[in-house]
Amino acid sequence: MSIAAISPTAVSPATPPHVVAAPPQSKPADSFAKTIANVIRDVNLDQQQADTALQDLATGKIDNVHDVVLAVAKADLSFRFLLEVRNRLTEAYQELSRMQF
């Protein structure tokens, strides 16, 4: 009984036909430091917009209190979110520093 060798062209692909491969990423993912820097920049921008809205309301440039309250609430919420992220990162760092290797 003779067994023929398997040629490289006769090998089927490793992925089954029902599995769709993920498309290749065109750009590398941002680093964690860049992501945090972007979040801080966005929170700072929200704070500046709220300050500007308050100044405009106080000087009479705008009279729509609703928009000012929304800007201040958005700035407050984004700042609280940033503080919570900072607290969680600090807790994670402290937990890792307590680990014994």
VENHU-V74374 format. One record per pair of residues at least 24 apart in sequence whose ideal C-beta (glycine too) atoms are under 6 Angstrom apart, sorted by sequence separation. I is the first residue (numbers start at 1). GAP is how many residues later the second one is. D is the distance in Angstrom with one decimal. If there is no record, write none. Layout:
I GAP D
I GAP D
This chain:
50 25 3.8
46 28 5.6
47 28 4.9
46 29 4.3
46 32 4.7
43 35 4.7
43 36 5.8
43 39 4.9
